[in-house]
């Protein structure tokens, strides 16, 4: 059971380039999330998904896109990278309403450190 | 929208002593969940302790306990017998009880805890 995995661990992009951050979970969780963590700050929600084919915007969605074609995978796409997107990106997952218990704990991946120059 | 405030950017404590980290939050909801996460230099987000708003009894996990004051919207974390391994960033987080937390966690900016040997 690998939990939540993210690739790559580190990446440097040039302004205007695009890339996809990969996230996968093997816990059969329904809910998945993308957060970003800027230096000295807490995590902020970018996008979330409650199941395959269903996604919604979080607090800071501008400049990002997501898709959820399977329960396991939730990639985050950056189009036209900008220096403001330099951050650490975390993917997380949880069971959701069924099976997660009252706390429905979120499990986090190890993060991807992205630098845009 | 909910907000979480951690007013102590940095705290320092002697090894084996007790330290309390502060967290306040703002919400109009009556049912919700509160969490403390630890983030060591490895960046991994580790759940330390959790509390449901409807439970009056304060949560305890080994050396970690909380002081939950619902009326004051306060959720402080007490670490007893501090150990060198406790050194990390600590984040307070809020989650709505609606929808199983589908719209993610709201985090404070964090407190950097330093343990003096």
Interface residues (C-beta under 8 A of the other chain):
Chain A: X31 X33 X35 X40 X41 X42 X43 X44 X45 X48 X50 X56 X58 X88 X90 X92 X94 X95 X96 X97 X100 X102 X103 X104 X105 X106 X108 X110 X111 X113
Chain B: X4 X9 X33 X42 X43 X44 X45 X47 X50 X52 X91 X93 X95 X99 X100 X101 X102 X103 X104 X105 X106 X107 X108 X109 X110
